[in-house]
């Protein structure tokens, strides 16, 4: 259970960072 939560949390964080990077590029 903990591993699943950590993986999901990591994906969310990466997604947010990726979005911010995209905004900065634009």
CHARMM internal coordinates of N, CA and C (Angstrom, degrees):
IC EDIT
DIST 1 N 1 CA 1.4727
DIST 1 CA 1 C 1.5289
ANGL 1 N 1 CA 1 C 109.69
DIST 1 C 2 N 1.3338
ANGL 1 CA 1 C 2 N 116.37
DIHE 1 N 1 CA 1 C 2 N -48.85
DIST 2 N 2 CA 1.4683
ANGL 1 C 2 N 2 CA 119.39
DIHE 1 CA 1 C 2 N 2 CA -178.11
DIST 2 CA 2 C 1.5220
ANGL 2 N 2 CA 2 C 110.91
DIHE 1 C 2 N 2 CA 2 C -60.69
DIST 2 C 3 N 1.3306
ANGL 2 CA 2 C 3 N 115.99
DIHE 2 N 2 CA 2 C 3 N -41.57
DIST 3 N 3 CA 1.4695
ANGL 2 C 3 N 3 CA 119.50
DIHE 2 CA 2 C 3 N 3 CA -179.06
DIST 3 CA 3 C 1.5246
ANGL 3 N 3 CA 3 C 109.85
DIHE 2 C 3 N 3 CA 3 C -60.76
DIST 3 C 4 N 1.3359
ANGL 3 CA 3 C 4 N 115.55
DIHE 3 N 3 CA 3 C 4 N -43.51
DIST 4 N 4 CA 1.4655
ANGL 3 C 4 N 4 CA 119.35
DIHE 3 CA 3 C 4 N 4 CA -178.85
DIST 4 CA 4 C 1.5283
ANGL 4 N 4 CA 4 C 109.97
DIHE 3 C 4 N 4 CA 4 C -60.98
DIST 4 C 5 N 1.3332
ANGL 4 CA 4 C 5 N 115.81
DIHE 4 N 4 CA 4 C 5 N -44.15
DIST 5 N 5 CA 1.4683
ANGL 4 C 5 N 5 CA 120.14
DIHE 4 CA 4 C 5 N 5 CA -179.54
DIST 5 CA 5 C 1.5262
ANGL 5 N 5 CA 5 C 109.90
DIHE 4 C 5 N 5 CA 5 C -62.07
DIST 5 C 6 N 1.3411
ANGL 5 CA 5 C 6 N 116.21
DIHE 5 N 5 CA 5 C 6 N -44.55
DIST 6 N 6 CA 1.4707
ANGL 5 C 6 N 6 CA 119.88
DIHE 5 CA 5 C 6 N 6 CA -179.10
DIST 6 CA 6 C 1.5227
ANGL 6 N 6 CA 6 C 110.31
DIHE 5 C 6 N 6 CA 6 C -61.60
DIST 6 C 7 N 1.3363
ANGL 6 CA 6 C 7 N 116.56
DIHE 6 N 6 CA 6 C 7 N -44.19
DIST 7 N 7 CA 1.4723
ANGL 6 C 7 N 7 CA 120.05
DIHE 6 CA 6 C 7 N 7 CA -179.99
DIST 7 CA 7 C 1.5249
ANGL 7 N 7 CA 7 C 109.14
DIHE 6 C 7 N 7 CA 7 C -61.38
DIST 7 C 8 N 1.3209
ANGL 7 CA 7 C 8 N 117.11
DIHE 7 N 7 CA 7 C 8 N -46.27
DIST 8 N 8 CA 1.4652
ANGL 7 C 8 N 8 CA 120.56
DIHE 7 CA 7 C 8 N 8 CA -178.96
DIST 8 CA 8 C 1.5271
ANGL 8 N 8 CA 8 C 109.42
DIHE 7 C 8 N 8 CA 8 C -62.12
DIST 8 C 9 N 1.3113
ANGL 8 CA 8 C 9 N 117.30
DIHE 8 N 8 CA 8 C 9 N -43.97
DIST 9 N 9 CA 1.4611
ANGL 8 C 9 N 9 CA 121.37
DIHE 8 CA 8 C 9 N 9 CA -179.52
DIST 9 CA 9 C 1.5283
ANGL 9 N 9 CA 9 C 109.69
DIHE 8 C 9 N 9 CA 9 C -62.03
DIST 9 C 10 N 1.3178
ANGL 9 CA 9 C 10 N 116.49
DIHE 9 N 9 CA 9 C 10 N -42.18
DIST 10 N 10 CA 1.4662
ANGL 9 C 10 N 10 CA 120.69
DIHE 9 CA 9 C 10 N 10 CA 179.84
DIST 10 CA 10 C 1.5203
ANGL 10 N 10 CA 10 C 110.01
DIHE 9 C 10 N 10 CA 10 C -61.91
DIST 10 C 11 N 1.3357
ANGL 10 CA 10 C 11 N 117.03
DIHE 10 N 10 CA 10 C 11 N -42.31
DIST 11 N 11 CA 1.4641
ANGL 10 C 11 N 11 CA 120.11
DIHE 10 CA 10 C 11 N 11 CA 179.92
DIST 11 CA 11 C 1.5196
ANGL 11 N 11 CA 11 C 109.78
DIHE 10 C 11 N 11 CA 11 C -63.15
DIST 11 C 12 N 1.3408
ANGL 11 CA 11 C 12 N 116.95
DIHE 11 N 11 CA 11 C 12 N -42.48
DIST 12 N 12 CA 1.4645
ANGL 11 C 12 N 12 CA 120.25
DIHE 11 CA 11 C 12 N 12 CA -179.70
DIST 12 CA 12 C 1.5210
ANGL 12 N 12 CA 12 C 110.19
DIHE 11 C 12 N 12 CA 12 C -61.54
DIST 12 C 13 N 1.3345
ANGL 12 CA 12 C 13 N 116.70
DIHE 12 N 12 CA 12 C 13 N -45.61
DIST 13 N 13 CA 1.4645
ANGL 12 C 13 N 13 CA 120.45
DIHE 12 CA 12 C 13 N 13 CA -179.74
DIST 13 CA 13 C 1.5167
ANGL 13 N 13 CA 13 C 110.10
DIHE 12 C 13 N 13 CA 13 C -62.08
DIST 13 C 14 N 1.3282
ANGL 13 CA 13 C 14 N 116.95
DIHE 13 N 13 CA 13 C 14 N -45.00
DIST 14 N 14 CA 1.4703
ANGL 13 C 14 N 14 CA 120.37
DIHE 13 CA 13 C 14 N 14 CA -179.06
DIST 14 CA 14 C 1.5205
ANGL 14 N 14 CA 14 C 109.26
DIHE 13 C 14 N 14 CA 14 C -62.86
DIST 14 C 15 N 1.3289
ANGL 14 CA 14 C 15 N 116.68
DIHE 14 N 14 CA 14 C 15 N -40.39
DIST 15 N 15 CA 1.4566
ANGL 14 C 15 N 15 CA 120.72
DIHE 14 CA 14 C 15 N 15 CA -179.69
DIST 15 CA 15 C 1.5256
ANGL 15 N 15 CA 15 C 109.51
DIHE 14 C 15 N 15 CA 15 C -61.65
DIST 15 C 16 N 1.3254
ANGL 15 CA 15 C 16 N 117.62
DIHE 15 N 15 CA 15 C 16 N -45.05
DIST 16 N 16 CA 1.4685
ANGL 15 C 16 N 16 CA 120.91
DIHE 15 CA 15 C 16 N 16 CA 179.77
DIST 16 CA 16 C 1.5216
ANGL 16 N 16 CA 16 C 110.12
DIHE 15 C 16 N 16 CA 16 C -62.38
DIST 16 C 17 N 1.3302
ANGL 16 CA 16 C 17 N 116.77
DIHE 16 N 16 CA 16 C 17 N -45.06
DIST 17 N 17 CA 1.4703
ANGL 16 C 17 N 17 CA 120.08
DIHE 16 CA 16 C 17 N 17 CA -179.75
DIST 17 CA 17 C 1.5241
ANGL 17 N 17 CA 17 C 109.87
DIHE 16 C 17 N 17 CA 17 C -62.53
DIST 17 C 18 N 1.3325
ANGL 17 CA 17 C 18 N 117.11
DIHE 17 N 17 CA 17 C 18 N -42.20
DIST 18 N 18 CA 1.4578
ANGL 17 C 18 N 18 CA 121.32
DIHE 17 CA 17 C 18 N 18 CA -179.47
DIST 18 CA 18 C 1.5260
ANGL 18 N 18 CA 18 C 109.64
DIHE 17 C 18 N 18 CA 18 C -62.13
DIST 18 C 19 N 1.3361
ANGL 18 CA 18 C 19 N 116.73
DIHE 18 N 18 CA 18 C 19 N -41.23
DIST 19 N 19 CA 1.4702
ANGL 18 C 19 N 19 CA 120.16
DIHE 18 CA 18 C 19 N 19 CA 179.61
DIST 19 CA 19 C 1.5222
ANGL 19 N 19 CA 19 C 109.85
DIHE 18 C 19 N 19 CA 19 C -63.00
DIST 19 C 20 N 1.3292
ANGL 19 CA 19 C 20 N 116.81
DIHE 19 N 19 CA 19 C 20 N -45.85
DIST 20 N 20 CA 1.4686
ANGL 19 C 20 N 20 CA 120.32
DIHE 19 CA 19 C 20 N 20 CA -179.91
DIST 20 CA 20 C 1.5206
ANGL 20 N 20 CA 20 C 110.47
DIHE 19 C 20 N 20 CA 20 C -61.02
DIST 20 C 21 N 1.3270
ANGL 20 CA 20 C 21 N 116.57
DIHE 20 N 20 CA 20 C 21 N -40.67
DIST 21 N 21 CA 1.4651
ANGL 20 C 21 N 21 CA 120.42
DIHE 20 CA 20 C 21 N 21 CA 179.45
DIST 21 CA 21 C 1.5194
ANGL 21 N 21 CA 21 C 109.26
DIHE 20 C 21 N 21 CA 21 C -62.15
DIST 21 C 22 N 1.3240
ANGL 21 CA 21 C 22 N 116.51
DIHE 21 N 21 CA 21 C 22 N -43.87
DIST 22 N 22 CA 1.4645
ANGL 21 C 22 N 22 CA 120.56
DIHE 21 CA 21 C 22 N 22 CA 179.21
DIST 22 CA 22 C 1.5224
ANGL 22 N 22 CA 22 C 110.30
DIHE 21 C 22 N 22 CA 22 C -60.39
DIST 22 C 23 N 1.3226
ANGL 22 CA 22 C 23 N 117.02
DIHE 22 N 22 CA 22 C 23 N -43.93
DIST 23 N 23 CA 1.4627
ANGL 22 C 23 N 23 CA 120.59
DIHE 22 CA 22 C 23 N 23 CA -179.84
DIST 23 CA 23 C 1.5260
ANGL 23 N 23 CA 23 C 109.81
DIHE 22 C 23 N 23 CA 23 C -61.96
DIST 23 C 24 N 1.3298
ANGL 23 CA 23 C 24 N 116.16
DIHE 23 N 23 CA 23 C 24 N -41.93
DIST 24 N 24 CA 1.4656
ANGL 23 C 24 N 24 CA 120.03
DIHE 23 CA 23 C 24 N 24 CA -179.33
DIST 24 CA 24 C 1.5227
ANGL 24 N 24 CA 24 C 109.94
DIHE 23 C 24 N 24 CA 24 C -63.99
DIST 24 C 25 N 1.3450
ANGL 24 CA 24 C 25 N 116.62
DIHE 24 N 24 CA 24 C 25 N -42.38
DIST 25 N 25 CA 1.4689
ANGL 24 C 25 N 25 CA 119.91
DIHE 24 CA 24 C 25 N 25 CA 179.86
DIST 25 CA 25 C 1.5243
ANGL 25 N 25 CA 25 C 109.82
DIHE 24 C 25 N 25 CA 25 C -59.39
DIST 25 C 26 N 1.3176
ANGL 25 CA 25 C 26 N 116.80
DIHE 25 N 25 CA 25 C 26 N -43.31
DIST 26 N 26 CA 1.4683
ANGL 25 C 26 N 26 CA 120.79
DIHE 25 CA 25 C 26 N 26 CA -178.36
DIST 26 CA 26 C 1.5214
ANGL 26 N 26 CA 26 C 108.27
DIHE 25 C 26 N 26 CA 26 C -68.42
END
COOR INIT
IC SEED 1 N 1 CA 1 C
IC BUILD
